[in-house]
Amino acid sequence: MRLNGMRAVITGASSGIGQATVNLFRSEGAQLLLTGRRKELPDVGPDELYLSGDLVDEDFVHRLADVAARRFGEVDVVVLCHGLQRSSPLTEMSLEDARAVLDGNLLSTFLAMKHLAPLAPASGASIVCVSSRLGMIGKPEETLYSAAKGGVIALARGAAIEWAPRNIRVNVVAPGLTLTPIIEASINRAPDADAYRRMREESIPLGRMATAEEVAYAIVFLSSHQASHITGAVLPVDGGYTAA
């Protein structure tokens, strides 16, 4: 098992890619401390702990790190899989929504890294940030989301250099369209869901959306010792979208 005995904190653990990552980490032997915005997580394992909270709240992030320190002593892997997306034409987006997108993606990632990185053991640790294909390209009505996810990439690259002397590796997984419950719901809201699904899939060179598990496999790889000489990297899991 690639993560056997590793002490891991996973954010955004209650749905979508985060939930798939939790399942895969569990199968790979990791010890888990999980967090998300949902009040409860029904399938928490007997040796796992779930804390509900908002990563924009520094007091909560400090408490999360304190629980991690008491539970594990040190943290080997941090996966930052949370996020917030609000779509709007740039000139019509409210300042409140813009702040929410930046806080929910970029500043929350900063806070988690700030408080959890000090728990890395002397031998080093791995931090994996989940950004988006939209962190590397522009798309109408997603400008603030692109700015926030692009900021996550820049933050991770800077941290990778700053923390390299401590052997803390910081990498990014950038998913494309992924079949999460949120994406499925957005497709099903379309007047012609089948046609809309085909249109979205045709925009991807591989001709289909990713599964959440496919993104989780990339996260596990970057978290593991198999990626021990990789830091500051951005790994797209987007079916070739950003290569086109």
Secondary structure, DSSP 8 states (H G I E B T S, - for coil): -TTTT-EEEESSTTSHHHHHHHHHHHHTT-EEEEEESSS--TT--TT-EEEE--TT-HHHHHHHHHHHHHHHSS-SEEEE---------GGG--HHHHHHHHIIIIIHHHHHHHHHGGG--TT-EEEEEE--GGGTS--TT-HHHHHHHHHHHHHHHHHHHHTGGGTEEEEEEEE-SB--HHHHHHHHTSTTHHHHHHHHHHTSTTSS-B-HHHHHHHHHHHHSGGGTT--S-EEEESTTGGG-
